[in-house]
C-alpha cells in the first residue's frame, strides 16, 4: 500500500514538473515574441497606425514581410489613407509590390487623381508600374510650377521629417520628395542620393 502511494506521489510530481516546464516554455516564447515585435508595434502606435500583436504574429507565421507591411501602413496613415493590415498583407501574399502601391495612392491623392486601392492593386498585379504611371499623370488641378534642384548621384541633403519608405529631404534651399533605401531614417539625418529613377529620388544615410 505504501509503495502504491509512493508511486502515485512520484507520478503526480512528474506530471506537475512537466506542466511547469510547459508553462515556462510558453512564457519564454511569449516573452521572445514580445521583444521581437515590440519596437515595430510601438512605432506603429506612436504613428497612430495601430497594429495588434495578434496581427504581427499572424503575419510572422504566414511568412509575410511584416516589417514592410507595418511601415507601409504607417506611410498610408501619414498620407491620409485608410488601409488595413489585412489589405496590405493580402496584396503582399498575392505577389504585389505593397510599398509602390501605397506610394502611388499617396501621390494620386496629392494630385487629386481618382485611384482606388482595388484599381491600384489590380494594375500592380498585371505587372504595370502603377507608381510611375501616377507620377507621370497630370493632376486634375493645375498647380504652380516648382523649380526642383538638379540632383545627381552623391548629392548630400538632410531629412526634413522621419523618413519611413518615403518622405521629404532638403537639398540646399529646396525640399523634394524622396524614397528611403533601407530602414527608417530619423529627422535631421544627413542623406545622400543613391539612385535617381525618373522623378523618383532614392536616398540612404550619408556616411560621416
Protein Blocks (a to p, Z undefined) as FASTA:
>chain_A
ZZmmmmmmmmmmmmmmmmmmmmmmmmmmmmmmmmmmmmmmmmmmmnopaccfklmmmmmm
nopafklmmmmmmmmmmnopacdfklmmmmmmnopafklmmmmmmmmmmnopacdfklmm
mmmmnopafklmmmmpccfbdcdddddddddehiacddfbdcehiacddehjbccdddde
hjdddehiacddfbdehjaccdddddZZ
